[in-house]
Amino acid sequence: VFPIVGVIFNIIPDPVLGGALILLFGIITATGMRIIFTDPITRRSILIIGISIGIGVGAAFQPNFTIHLPHWLADLLHSPVAAGGLTAIFTNLLLPKSLDEEEGGH
C-alpha cells in the first residue's frame, strides 16, 4: 500500500504540493491563533507568547546560539519549534499568576 502512495506523491507536480503545504501551514497557524485567543489576553499571556516566539525565531535565524550549552540541551533546543514550545511551557510555569490578578482577572 505504501509504495502506491509514494508513487502518487511523486507524480504530483512540485508547485501543487507547495501550494497545498502553504494552505496547510496557514490553516495550522489560524487554528493555533484561535486556540490562543479563546481565553482573554492578559499581560502574562502576552509575555509568554512574545518570549516564546522570540526564542523560536531566534533559534531559526541563529542556529549556533546553543554552542555554549550542554550537549543534551543544545540537541533539545536545536529545533525552533522545540525551543519556542519549551520556552512557552517553562515561562508559563515560572511567571507568577499574580500578573493576571493585577488586571482584575480579565
GUSE-554371 format. One record per residue (C-alpha): residue number from 1; residue in three letters; x, y, z. Coordinates in pm, 1 decimal. Layout:
N
+------+------+----------+----------+----------+
: resi : resn :        x :        y :        z :
+------+------+----------+----------+----------+
:  NUM :  ALA :        X :        Y :        Z :
...
+------+------+----------+----------+----------+
This chain:
106
+------+------+----------+----------+----------+
: resi : resn :        x :        y :        z :
+------+------+----------+----------+----------+
:    1 :  VAL :      0.0 :      0.0 :      0.0 :
:    2 :  PHE :    277.0 :    245.6 :     86.7 :
:    3 :  PRO :    467.6 :    220.6 :   -243.7 :
:    4 :  ILE :    145.6 :    315.1 :   -421.0 :
:    5 :  VAL :    109.1 :    622.8 :   -200.1 :
:    6 :  GLY :    473.5 :    714.4 :   -269.0 :
:    7 :  VAL :    417.8 :    688.7 :   -645.1 :
:    8 :  ILE :    109.0 :    910.0 :   -622.2 :
:    9 :  PHE :    302.0 :   1177.7 :   -432.4 :
:   10 :  ASN :    590.0 :   1156.9 :   -680.8 :
:   11 :  ILE :    367.3 :   1225.3 :   -981.3 :
:   12 :  ILE :    210.6 :   1536.3 :   -823.1 :
:   13 :  PRO :    394.9 :   1846.3 :   -955.2 :
:   14 :  ASP :    608.5 :   2034.7 :   -700.1 :
:   15 :  PRO :    412.8 :   2363.2 :   -735.2 :
:   16 :  VAL :     90.2 :   2180.7 :   -647.4 :
:   17 :  LEU :    249.9 :   2024.5 :   -337.7 :
:   18 :  GLY :    395.1 :   2364.5 :   -243.4 :
:   19 :  GLY :     54.1 :   2527.6 :   -270.8 :
:   20 :  ALA :   -101.0 :   2254.1 :    -60.8 :
:   21 :  LEU :    168.9 :   2297.6 :    205.4 :
:   22 :  ILE :    115.1 :   2674.7 :    215.3 :
:   23 :  LEU :   -255.9 :   2615.1 :    267.2 :
:   24 :  LEU :   -186.0 :   2351.5 :    532.5 :
:   25 :  PHE :     50.3 :   2574.8 :    730.4 :
:   26 :  GLY :   -193.1 :   2865.1 :    703.7 :
:   27 :  ILE :   -473.2 :   2651.4 :    845.9 :
:   28 :  ILE :   -249.0 :   2529.3 :   1127.9 :
:   29 :  THR :   -149.3 :   2887.8 :   1209.5 :
:   30 :  ALA :   -509.4 :   3008.7 :   1208.5 :
:   31 :  THR :   -616.8 :   2720.2 :   1430.4 :
:   32 :  GLY :   -334.0 :   2793.0 :   1672.6 :
:   33 :  MET :   -432.3 :   3158.4 :   1687.8 :
:   34 :  ARG :   -793.6 :   3061.5 :   1752.7 :
:   35 :  ILE :   -681.5 :   2841.2 :   2041.4 :
:   36 :  ILE :   -465.3 :   3119.3 :   2184.5 :
:   37 :  PHE :   -742.3 :   3377.3 :   2160.9 :
:   38 :  THR :  -1020.5 :   3167.2 :   2316.9 :
:   39 :  ASP :   -902.9 :   3286.1 :   2657.6 :
:   40 :  PRO :   -882.8 :   3655.8 :   2734.5 :
:   41 :  ILE :   -542.8 :   3802.7 :   2657.0 :
:   42 :  THR :   -364.8 :   3924.1 :   2970.2 :
:   43 :  ARG :    -24.3 :   4079.6 :   3025.8 :
:   44 :  ARG :    103.4 :   3742.6 :   3143.3 :
:   45 :  SER :    -14.2 :   3556.0 :   2831.7 :
:   46 :  ILE :    123.2 :   3827.3 :   2602.1 :
:   47 :  LEU :    457.3 :   3797.5 :   2778.4 :
:   48 :  ILE :    457.9 :   3418.2 :   2742.0 :
:   49 :  ILE :    366.0 :   3435.6 :   2372.5 :
:   50 :  GLY :    620.8 :   3709.0 :   2299.3 :
:   51 :  ILE :    910.0 :   3535.4 :   2473.3 :
:   52 :  SER :    827.6 :   3200.5 :   2311.3 :
:   53 :  ILE :    800.4 :   3341.4 :   1960.8 :
:   54 :  GLY :   1119.7 :   3540.8 :   2013.1 :
:   55 :  ILE :   1315.4 :   3233.7 :   2122.1 :
:   56 :  GLY :   1170.2 :   3027.7 :   1836.4 :
:   57 :  VAL :   1256.0 :   3288.7 :   1573.4 :
:   58 :  GLY :   1598.2 :   3337.7 :   1730.5 :
:   59 :  ALA :   1664.3 :   2964.4 :   1711.7 :
:   60 :  ALA :   1560.0 :   2967.0 :   1345.6 :
:   61 :  PHE :   1787.2 :   3255.1 :   1245.1 :
:   62 :  GLN :   2079.6 :   3186.2 :   1481.1 :
:   63 :  PRO :   2120.6 :   2808.3 :   1493.2 :
:   64 :  ASN :   2454.5 :   2842.7 :   1674.8 :
:   65 :  PHE :   2300.2 :   3008.3 :   1979.9 :
:   66 :  THR :   2327.3 :   2675.5 :   2164.8 :
:   67 :  ILE :   2703.2 :   2647.6 :   2117.2 :
:   68 :  HIS :   2783.5 :   2712.0 :   2488.1 :
:   69 :  LEU :   2503.7 :   2497.8 :   2629.4 :
:   70 :  PRO :   2544.8 :   2137.3 :   2744.5 :
:   71 :  HIS :   2523.5 :   1888.9 :   2457.6 :
:   72 :  TRP :   2189.3 :   1736.6 :   2564.9 :
:   73 :  LEU :   2028.5 :   2082.2 :   2597.8 :
:   74 :  ALA :   2173.7 :   2201.9 :   2267.5 :
:   75 :  ASP :   2025.9 :   1898.0 :   2091.8 :
:   76 :  LEU :   1689.9 :   1966.7 :   2253.3 :
:   77 :  LEU :   1682.4 :   2336.4 :   2161.2 :
:   78 :  HIS :   1822.6 :   2298.3 :   1809.5 :
:   79 :  SER :   1474.3 :   2297.2 :   1655.0 :
:   80 :  PRO :   1296.6 :   2636.6 :   1656.5 :
:   81 :  VAL :    965.2 :   2465.5 :   1732.0 :
:   82 :  ALA :   1111.1 :   2279.7 :   2028.4 :
:   83 :  ALA :   1287.8 :   2590.8 :   2156.3 :
:   84 :  GLY :    971.3 :   2801.9 :   2136.6 :
:   85 :  GLY :    747.4 :   2530.5 :   2276.7 :
:   86 :  LEU :    971.3 :   2451.8 :   2571.7 :
:   87 :  THR :   1012.0 :   2822.9 :   2639.5 :
:   88 :  ALA :    633.5 :   2861.6 :   2648.0 :
:   89 :  ILE :    596.5 :   2569.5 :   2890.0 :
:   90 :  PHE :    866.5 :   2688.7 :   3127.9 :
:   91 :  THR :    762.4 :   3053.3 :   3109.2 :
:   92 :  ASN :    406.1 :   2950.8 :   3192.4 :
:   93 :  LEU :    532.4 :   2758.2 :   3494.6 :
:   94 :  LEU :    770.7 :   3030.6 :   3613.6 :
:   95 :  LEU :    569.0 :   3350.0 :   3570.0 :
:   96 :  PRO :    351.8 :   3426.6 :   3871.7 :
:   97 :  LYS :    -22.8 :   3413.3 :   3824.3 :
:   98 :  SER :    -40.0 :   3748.1 :   4006.0 :
:   99 :  LEU :     28.0 :   3919.8 :   3672.6 :
:  100 :  ASP :   -323.3 :   3814.1 :   3567.6 :
:  101 :  GLU :   -479.7 :   3912.3 :   3901.9 :
:  102 :  GLU :   -343.3 :   4268.1 :   3875.7 :
:  103 :  GLU :   -563.3 :   4323.6 :   3570.7 :
:  104 :  GLY :   -874.8 :   4223.4 :   3759.8 :
:  105 :  GLY :   -891.3 :   3869.8 :   3617.6 :
:  106 :  HIS :   -984.7 :   3971.3 :   3261.4 :
+------+------+----------+----------+----------+
